[in-house]
Amino acid sequence: MNSIIICGNRNDISVTNIVKKAVSLYINPTDDNSKFIFKECDNVSKIEKEDKGVVVFKNSFNYNNEPIYLKNMIPIFDSQNYEARKVLKKQGNIAISCGMSLHDTLSISSLDFSSAIVSLQRQIINFNLKVIEPYEFRVNFSEKSGIYPILASCAILLLLGISPKNKYDFNQ
């Protein structure tokens, strides 16, 4: 079973709620036929060697030099999250950065109160081994959503091979 692991302070629900809701609109993580299951952890030492899938670092993530096993994981992180960057630098994983920089894998090119144009700024390879070339797509969301949870949700869906076609709609 592959996992979507959300890593950081459990009291920080800003990323958890939005990612779970957005991804659950497109896959059913509790369905026996689903290829993914959600997990949460406070720190990376809770990620097991056997875990495969995606690890989403919350901005509340704090690295305490604990042992890390991310070999089979694709990390997703806010490019302003220096604790996650420190961990990933040690691991050497290919990671998906999210933010407002030209250096980020996913960024927002246009934003209003309930939608955004998301820009995939470099190619990624999804879990089906399909190359996804850079392009832009629309995302509709609740006014209470932050930029990083929206971008992390988009990254997960792209990795799962779920194309936005014209848009992702996280309001359904």
Backbone bond lengths (Angstrom), bond angles and torsions (degrees), N, CA, C in turn:
res aa  C-N    CA-C-N  psi(-1)  N-CA   C-N-CA  omega(-1)  CA-C   N-CA-C  phi
1 M - - - 1.464 - - 1.520 108.68 -
2 N 1.301 116.73 133.23 1.456 121.79 176.17 1.513 109.61 -90.60
3 S 1.325 116.15 155.25 1.457 121.47 -172.60 1.518 112.58 -124.24
4 I 1.320 114.80 150.15 1.456 122.87 164.27 1.522 103.65 -111.53
5 I 1.320 115.87 105.04 1.462 121.39 -175.78 1.518 108.33 -103.81
6 I 1.325 115.79 127.41 1.458 121.60 177.95 1.525 106.30 -106.91
7 C 1.333 116.44 118.79 1.455 121.74 -169.02 1.531 111.50 -116.83
8 G 1.321 115.22 125.21 1.463 122.14 178.63 1.509 109.33 153.91
9 N 1.305 116.59 -174.08 1.463 122.58 -178.76 1.526 110.10 -56.96
10 R 1.340 115.84 125.06 1.477 120.08 -177.76 1.526 112.89 -64.58
11 N 1.317 117.68 -22.93 1.466 120.36 177.88 1.528 112.19 -76.01
12 D 1.313 116.72 -16.40 1.460 122.14 177.45 1.527 107.32 -86.29
13 I 1.329 115.88 99.14 1.466 120.11 -175.55 1.530 112.72 -100.31
14 S 1.321 117.40 2.59 1.467 120.45 -175.73 1.522 112.56 -58.43
15 V 1.310 117.75 -44.21 1.460 121.10 179.46 1.527 110.39 -80.64
16 T 1.320 116.70 -45.04 1.466 121.85 -175.34 1.520 112.07 -54.37
17 N 1.317 117.54 -52.45 1.466 120.86 -175.66 1.519 112.43 -62.61
18 I 1.310 117.12 -44.67 1.464 120.20 -176.90 1.522 110.84 -70.17
19 V 1.337 117.25 -44.49 1.463 119.99 -179.86 1.525 110.51 -62.92
20 K 1.338 117.33 -46.55 1.469 119.94 -179.79 1.523 111.28 -60.98
21 K 1.329 116.50 -44.00 1.470 119.31 -179.09 1.525 110.47 -65.61
22 A 1.319 117.19 -48.85 1.462 120.96 -176.20 1.527 111.23 -63.03
23 V 1.319 116.88 -47.22 1.463 120.07 -177.63 1.533 110.13 -68.91
24 S 1.323 117.44 -37.17 1.468 121.07 -179.61 1.525 112.75 -66.67
25 L 1.331 117.82 -20.67 1.456 120.32 175.23 1.529 111.33 -69.19
26 Y 1.328 116.27 -23.46 1.458 120.98 -175.91 1.521 113.79 -111.15
27 I 1.331 117.60 -23.28 1.471 121.36 172.97 1.523 107.31 -137.42
28 N 1.318 116.26 157.40 1.452 121.11 176.89 1.532 107.98 -106.77
29 P 1.339 117.78 100.28 1.465 119.58 -174.60 1.525 114.48 -67.93
30 T 1.322 118.68 -14.13 1.462 120.27 178.64 1.525 112.32 -96.62
31 D 1.326 116.52 -6.44 1.461 121.74 178.88 1.525 109.72 -70.51
32 D 1.316 117.25 133.80 1.463 121.02 179.47 1.518 112.22 -59.99
33 N 1.326 117.39 -25.55 1.458 121.16 -179.28 1.535 112.43 -85.43
34 S 1.331 116.23 -8.72 1.459 120.06 179.95 1.522 110.25 -68.75
35 K 1.301 115.55 145.53 1.458 119.82 179.72 1.523 111.76 -88.41
36 F 1.324 118.06 -5.58 1.458 121.66 -175.19 1.519 111.86 -132.37
37 I 1.340 114.42 152.49 1.459 121.81 175.28 1.525 107.87 -135.15
38 F 1.319 116.79 143.05 1.461 121.39 176.94 1.519 110.36 -81.13
39 K 1.329 116.03 140.36 1.459 123.36 171.61 1.522 107.33 -137.61
40 E 1.323 115.96 155.79 1.455 120.43 173.17 1.514 108.95 -126.99
41 C 1.323 116.68 149.04 1.455 120.75 176.41 1.525 109.02 -148.74
42 D 1.321 115.07 153.08 1.464 120.81 178.58 1.524 111.90 -81.01
43 N 1.340 115.36 -32.13 1.464 118.57 -178.03 1.526 109.66 -147.98
44 V 1.319 115.07 166.18 1.466 120.32 -173.61 1.521 113.31 -70.01
45 S 1.319 118.06 -16.10 1.469 118.85 178.96 1.528 111.42 -68.26
46 K 1.334 117.32 -16.14 1.470 121.73 178.22 1.534 112.14 -81.29
47 I 1.322 117.09 -11.14 1.460 120.84 178.06 1.527 107.39 -80.60
48 E 1.319 115.58 124.17 1.456 120.70 -174.86 1.523 111.49 -87.83
49 K 1.324 115.64 155.70 1.468 121.11 -179.54 1.523 111.47 -56.98
50 E 1.341 116.53 -31.40 1.462 121.39 -176.59 1.522 112.70 -79.74
51 D 1.342 117.78 -16.67 1.458 120.67 -177.95 1.521 110.77 -62.95
52 K 1.328 115.14 137.44 1.463 123.02 175.52 1.515 107.10 -131.40
53 G 1.302 116.40 147.73 1.458 119.33 175.73 1.513 112.43 134.59
54 V 1.335 115.12 -131.24 1.459 123.03 -173.50 1.520 108.77 -123.05
55 V 1.320 116.50 138.58 1.462 120.95 169.04 1.527 107.13 -119.21
56 V 1.336 114.96 123.56 1.462 122.33 179.24 1.522 106.97 -103.40
57 F 1.322 116.43 119.20 1.458 120.57 179.18 1.520 110.04 -88.62
58 K 1.340 116.30 122.60 1.455 120.60 173.01 1.527 107.89 -73.43
59 N 1.312 116.67 159.31 1.458 119.74 176.39 1.528 111.52 -69.75
60 S 1.329 117.31 -15.25 1.462 121.53 176.60 1.526 112.42 -84.61
61 F 1.335 117.55 -0.03 1.458 121.52 179.98 1.526 109.95 -61.33
62 N 1.330 115.43 135.79 1.457 121.15 178.71 1.522 108.62 -129.79
63 Y 1.308 116.87 122.76 1.465 121.81 -178.10 1.529 110.24 -91.16
64 N 1.338 115.85 126.94 1.464 121.67 -177.69 1.521 112.43 -116.86
65 N 1.318 117.41 31.33 1.465 122.74 -179.72 1.525 113.72 59.16
66 E 1.331 117.29 26.74 1.461 120.97 177.08 1.524 109.75 -77.49
67 P 1.334 117.38 160.72 1.469 119.76 178.53 1.537 111.03 -60.88
68 I 1.319 115.60 144.88 1.462 121.20 -175.41 1.522 110.14 -127.00
69 Y 1.340 115.52 135.65 1.465 121.71 175.54 1.519 108.62 -130.21
70 L 1.304 116.28 86.16 1.467 120.63 -178.38 1.521 112.11 -114.53
71 K 1.315 116.96 14.24 1.458 121.10 -174.17 1.534 112.57 -54.75
72 N 1.321 117.65 -39.85 1.463 122.08 -176.57 1.526 113.04 -99.41
73 M 1.324 116.55 15.32 1.457 120.98 -175.72 1.525 110.64 -113.72
74 I 1.326 116.13 147.98 1.464 121.23 169.85 1.527 106.16 -104.84
75 P 1.320 117.02 110.28 1.466 120.20 -179.59 1.526 112.02 -77.22
76 I 1.332 114.90 142.56 1.458 122.95 173.48 1.526 105.47 -123.64
77 F 1.331 116.69 129.48 1.461 118.96 -176.49 1.519 111.06 -148.78
78 D 1.321 115.33 154.52 1.460 122.58 173.03 1.524 105.92 -74.39
79 S 1.307 117.84 129.34 1.466 120.32 -176.02 1.527 112.44 -63.52
80 Q 1.320 118.11 -14.15 1.473 121.66 175.70 1.526 112.16 -89.94
81 N 1.327 117.49 0.71 1.463 122.54 -179.09 1.532 109.16 -87.69
82 Y 1.306 116.17 92.41 1.462 120.95 -174.14 1.521 112.62 -70.35
83 E 1.329 118.16 -28.37 1.465 120.82 176.94 1.532 110.16 -66.39
84 A 1.307 117.39 -44.31 1.471 120.67 177.95 1.520 110.33 -65.43
85 R 1.315 117.03 -40.83 1.466 120.37 179.00 1.526 111.12 -61.05
86 K 1.330 116.24 -38.03 1.460 120.69 178.91 1.534 110.65 -62.44
87 V 1.331 116.94 -44.42 1.467 121.78 178.38 1.521 110.19 -63.35
88 L 1.310 116.98 -47.61 1.459 121.39 -175.05 1.523 112.15 -67.84
89 K 1.305 116.56 -32.01 1.465 119.78 177.39 1.530 110.23 -63.03
90 K 1.330 116.79 -38.02 1.469 121.30 178.41 1.530 111.62 -70.36
91 Q 1.326 117.10 -31.84 1.462 121.92 -174.87 1.520 113.74 -83.33
92 G 1.311 117.33 -33.66 1.453 120.47 -177.67 1.522 114.26 76.89
93 N 1.332 117.18 15.87 1.463 120.73 178.72 1.525 111.71 -69.11
94 I 1.312 115.57 149.29 1.453 119.58 165.48 1.517 104.84 -75.29
95 A 1.318 116.64 128.02 1.463 120.86 -174.43 1.522 109.86 -129.34
96 I 1.323 114.56 161.42 1.462 121.30 176.38 1.514 107.64 -107.73
97 S 1.331 115.13 115.20 1.462 119.98 177.96 1.523 109.13 -94.68
98 C 1.320 114.73 143.85 1.465 121.64 -178.96 1.521 108.72 -124.98
99 G 1.302 117.09 133.30 1.459 119.87 178.57 1.509 111.40 170.24
100 M 1.313 114.64 -159.20 1.466 120.69 -174.42 1.526 112.49 -109.32
101 S 1.311 117.55 15.31 1.459 122.03 -176.72 1.531 111.28 -98.67
102 L 1.305 116.10 156.56 1.460 121.19 173.84 1.521 111.43 -65.90
103 H 1.327 117.03 -19.54 1.460 121.85 -178.91 1.525 113.07 -84.35
104 D 1.322 118.24 -11.43 1.465 121.48 -177.56 1.518 111.32 -77.28
105 T 1.330 114.96 149.23 1.463 120.33 177.34 1.526 109.99 -68.50
106 L 1.327 116.35 -45.69 1.470 121.94 176.58 1.520 108.83 -119.42
107 S 1.319 114.71 136.03 1.454 120.56 -179.53 1.527 109.25 -144.28
108 I 1.311 115.04 168.30 1.467 121.36 176.12 1.521 107.61 -101.17
109 S 1.328 117.42 124.74 1.465 118.96 177.77 1.518 112.24 -99.62
110 S 1.337 116.87 -17.53 1.456 121.53 177.49 1.523 107.66 -154.72
111 L 1.329 116.80 142.41 1.463 120.64 -174.04 1.516 110.69 -145.48
112 D 1.343 115.89 135.13 1.458 120.02 167.38 1.524 108.04 -133.37
113 F 1.327 119.07 -164.41 1.464 121.62 -171.94 1.521 114.83 -65.28
114 S 1.313 118.05 -32.20 1.468 119.01 -175.17 1.527 114.11 -135.23
115 S 1.325 116.69 13.83 1.456 119.24 175.48 1.523 110.06 -155.63
116 A 1.314 113.96 163.42 1.464 120.20 179.08 1.513 108.71 -149.56
117 I 1.314 115.58 156.52 1.452 121.49 168.19 1.531 105.03 -101.66
118 V 1.321 115.35 118.18 1.463 121.66 -179.52 1.517 108.22 -97.21
119 S 1.310 114.90 137.41 1.458 120.94 -179.60 1.525 109.75 -113.42
120 L 1.324 115.80 118.95 1.455 121.41 169.31 1.522 104.37 -85.16
121 Q 1.338 116.49 110.55 1.464 120.56 -168.52 1.524 114.50 -93.61
122 R 1.321 116.72 -8.81 1.465 120.21 174.78 1.518 108.07 -150.82
123 Q 1.294 116.47 156.99 1.465 119.28 -176.99 1.524 111.05 -66.73
124 I 1.325 114.79 148.70 1.458 121.94 172.04 1.529 107.73 -131.31
125 I 1.308 115.39 160.13 1.460 121.13 176.44 1.512 106.95 -112.67
126 N 1.349 116.38 122.62 1.462 119.40 -177.52 1.530 110.87 -81.48
127 F 1.333 116.03 -179.91 1.463 121.11 -176.86 1.527 113.04 -67.78
128 N 1.320 116.86 -16.65 1.468 121.15 175.03 1.524 111.45 -89.93
129 L 1.329 116.25 8.80 1.465 124.69 -179.67 1.528 113.11 64.75
130 K 1.333 116.35 24.94 1.459 121.51 175.75 1.529 108.54 -92.46
131 V 1.316 116.17 132.59 1.457 121.13 177.46 1.525 108.42 -79.75
132 I 1.319 115.98 128.76 1.467 121.62 176.64 1.520 106.72 -109.03
133 E 1.314 115.17 115.37 1.466 121.55 -178.16 1.527 110.05 -79.61
134 P 1.330 117.45 157.27 1.469 121.00 178.37 1.534 111.94 -56.59
135 Y 1.315 114.95 137.77 1.465 121.72 174.92 1.519 108.48 -167.77
136 E 1.315 116.97 175.96 1.458 122.44 179.39 1.520 109.98 -118.67
137 F 1.336 115.75 149.97 1.459 121.64 177.91 1.523 109.23 -151.54
138 R 1.327 115.17 159.20 1.470 121.82 -178.51 1.521 110.41 -89.83
139 V 1.333 115.61 147.34 1.461 122.86 173.65 1.524 107.64 -132.25
140 N 1.327 116.36 126.43 1.467 121.45 172.49 1.514 107.76 -98.70
141 F 1.331 117.19 139.72 1.462 121.34 -175.98 1.521 110.15 -152.42
142 S 1.311 115.43 171.11 1.457 122.30 176.80 1.528 108.84 -74.18
143 E 1.304 116.28 150.97 1.465 120.96 179.54 1.525 111.91 -61.27
144 K 1.335 118.48 -19.67 1.461 122.24 -176.39 1.522 112.87 -87.11
145 S 1.308 118.34 2.19 1.459 122.17 -176.48 1.525 110.67 -82.70
146 G 1.321 115.96 140.95 1.461 121.16 173.28 1.520 110.46 -89.93
147 I 1.301 116.17 165.96 1.462 120.87 -177.88 1.526 111.60 -65.84
148 Y 1.337 117.52 -48.17 1.464 119.18 -176.53 1.533 112.65 -61.74
149 P 1.351 120.45 -46.58 1.471 118.32 178.21 1.527 113.52 -60.26
150 I 1.318 117.20 -34.10 1.473 120.70 177.62 1.526 109.66 -66.08
151 L 1.325 116.69 -47.45 1.467 120.42 -179.16 1.528 111.20 -65.75
152 A 1.329 117.91 -40.10 1.471 121.27 178.28 1.526 110.28 -62.95
153 S 1.324 117.43 -41.09 1.470 121.16 177.79 1.523 111.02 -62.52
154 C 1.318 116.25 -43.06 1.472 120.25 178.26 1.525 110.57 -62.95
155 A 1.325 116.91 -41.41 1.466 120.91 -179.97 1.526 110.52 -61.14
156 I 1.326 117.00 -44.00 1.465 120.89 179.93 1.524 110.07 -61.82
157 L 1.320 116.84 -47.53 1.464 120.25 -178.78 1.529 111.58 -62.71
158 L 1.308 117.19 -40.80 1.466 119.88 177.13 1.526 110.82 -62.69
159 L 1.338 116.85 -42.58 1.466 120.48 178.71 1.524 111.79 -64.21
160 L 1.330 116.75 -32.71 1.463 121.33 178.79 1.521 112.00 -76.41
161 G 1.320 116.49 -7.75 1.466 119.50 179.92 1.512 112.92 85.59
162 I 1.325 116.80 16.44 1.463 121.20 179.11 1.523 108.19 -94.51
163 S 1.316 115.33 103.97 1.460 121.78 -176.15 1.522 110.17 -74.95
164 P 1.324 117.41 141.48 1.465 118.56 176.67 1.522 112.56 -74.72
165 K 1.336 117.51 -4.98 1.468 122.08 -172.05 1.519 106.52 50.54
166 N 1.322 118.69 -102.60 1.460 120.17 175.69 1.523 112.37 -95.16
167 K 1.336 116.05 -28.31 1.475 119.15 -177.46 1.520 110.54 -165.29
168 Y 1.338 115.52 159.36 1.458 123.12 164.21 1.527 105.57 -99.14
169 D 1.318 116.27 139.75 1.460 119.74 177.03 1.517 108.27 -120.59
170 F 1.332 116.73 105.53 1.458 121.86 -178.51 1.530 112.08 -92.26
171 N 1.345 117.19 10.98 1.464 121.89 -179.75 1.520 113.54 -97.18
172 Q 1.291 119.19 -7.86 1.475 121.96 -171.69 1.511 111.62 -57.69
